[in-house]
């Protein structure tokens, strides 16, 4: 199955997870509406508001981990059996919560390590020649390293659910799958990101035209709701695509080359 077919299948299968999309939508809307009063210009730089925003983000992040575990469990069921039982959503969220939390915590440490190395390298380069060209080179290097890291670390969370692996086992297996199929994984990742960007731009343009005559606060509310819909549906499609892709790649004893465009 090539990349276009994989993505098409993801969109088709997403119809079976519309209740999951609704759950993510409700969370995103609540978070977005609660954040609106905190993101006004007059609150910029206010340490109290910044603290509240951080706490809200932390709370919603912990909830998101639970929802992600539930959603991933259902996407695995769909690919393996052709169906899923939404009543398993909570059970899967509980089952994979600590493992996903542990994985994301390791990701944070890895990200901090990469950021530190890039900062030191960038600072050294700019000490030699601090001009527009060298700054552009540093930016390109940082973006490239970040993209490679994202692709390499894409599948461990799927390994946790699909293979029932612990965190370290999942990292080893997920990185192996990504590394052995790097260019194919990169293509499907960029293809999905491109779809997400195009959908967001088109919907944003339409909403922008519709809300021109409306008061600013109403416009912000409408944009928050619409963005929440996009940010809820597209990630579920991505989960379906990557789960199906991983299950096709991660069979023991195989060294698959992955699909091409």
Buried (B, 14 or more C-beta within 10 A) or exposed (E): EBBEEBBEBBBEBBEBBEEBBEBBBEBBBBBBBBBEEBEEEEBEEEEEBEEBBEEBEEEBEEBBBBBBBBBBBBBBBBBEEEEBEBEBBBEBBEBBBEBBBBBBEBBEEBBEEBEEEBEEBBEEBBEEEEEEEBBEBBEEBBEEBBBBBBBBBBBBBBBBBBBEBBBEBBBEBBBBBBEBBBEBBBBBBEBBBEBBEEEBEEBBEEBEEEBEEEEEEEBBBBBBBBBBBBBBBBBBBBBBBBBBBBBBBBEEEEEEEBBEE
